[in-house]
Amino acid sequence: MEPNLQHVLKRLRIMVSDYAYRRQERNFDLFGINVCTVEYDHQTMLFSIFERQNNGTFIFDDIDLAAIEIYNQLVDFQLVF
């Protein structure tokens, strides 16, 4: 499965529009392995991206920048897999 920026952005938009819970969480996997977990907080309107490979955390207030970071992590993971 190839990483696709449009699919990442679509999943993030769904998180923003889903008000079932204050915090929305999604996993982004590649080859059945979790690459990163994304959490969106409706109260703060921030995306938190938890990178599994380097145990890093990134916080974004812009959906496009969050999507690019997730996409880059997926591509980087694919190159080393």
C-alpha positions as CSV (number, residue, x, y, z in Angstrom):
1,M,0.0,0.0,0.0
2,E,1.4,3.3,-1.1
3,P,1.1,6.3,1.3
4,N,-1.2,8.9,-0.2
5,L,-1.4,12.5,1.1
6,Q,-5.0,12.9,0.0
7,H,-6.0,9.8,2.1
8,V,-4.2,11.2,5.1
9,L,-5.8,14.6,4.8
10,K,-9.3,13.0,4.4
11,R,-8.8,11.0,7.6
12,L,-7.7,14.1,9.5
13,R,-10.8,16.0,8.2
14,I,-13.0,13.2,9.5
15,M,-11.4,13.5,12.9
16,V,-12.1,17.2,13.0
17,S,-15.8,16.8,12.0
18,D,-16.4,13.9,14.5
19,Y,-17.7,15.4,17.7
20,A,-18.5,12.0,19.4
21,Y,-15.6,12.5,21.8
22,R,-13.6,15.5,22.8
23,R,-10.4,13.8,21.6
24,Q,-10.3,11.8,18.4
25,E,-7.5,9.2,17.9
26,R,-6.4,7.4,14.8
27,N,-3.6,5.1,14.0
28,F,-1.7,5.3,10.7
29,D,-0.3,1.9,9.8
30,L,1.8,0.5,6.9
31,F,2.3,-3.2,6.3
32,G,0.3,-3.9,9.4
33,I,2.7,-1.9,11.6
34,N,1.8,1.2,13.5
35,V,3.9,4.1,12.2
36,C,2.2,6.9,14.1
37,T,-0.8,7.7,16.2
38,V,-2.7,11.0,15.8
39,E,-4.8,12.6,18.4
40,Y,-7.1,15.6,17.7
41,D,-8.4,17.7,20.6
42,H,-11.6,19.6,19.8
43,Q,-11.1,22.0,22.7
44,T,-7.6,23.1,21.8
45,M,-8.0,22.4,18.1
46,L,-4.5,20.8,18.1
47,F,-3.2,17.7,16.3
48,S,-0.7,15.6,18.3
49,I,1.3,13.1,16.3
50,F,3.1,10.4,18.2
51,E,5.9,8.8,16.1
52,R,6.6,5.2,16.9
53,Q,10.0,4.8,15.2
54,N,11.8,7.6,17.2
55,N,9.3,8.0,20.0
56,G,8.8,11.7,19.0
57,T,5.8,13.9,19.5
58,F,4.8,16.7,17.1
59,I,2.0,19.2,17.7
60,F,0.3,21.1,14.9
61,D,-2.5,23.7,14.8
62,D,-2.8,23.4,11.0
63,I,-4.4,20.3,9.4
64,D,-2.2,20.6,6.2
65,L,1.0,20.6,8.2
66,A,-0.2,17.6,10.3
67,A,-1.0,15.7,7.1
68,I,2.4,16.4,5.6
69,E,4.2,15.2,8.7
70,I,2.1,12.0,8.8
71,Y,2.7,11.4,5.1
72,N,6.5,12.0,5.5
73,Q,6.6,9.5,8.4
74,L,4.7,6.9,6.3
75,V,7.1,7.4,3.3
76,D,10.2,7.2,5.6
77,F,8.9,4.0,7.2
78,Q,8.2,2.5,3.7
79,L,11.8,3.3,2.6
80,V,13.4,1.4,5.6
81,F,10.9,-1.5,5.6
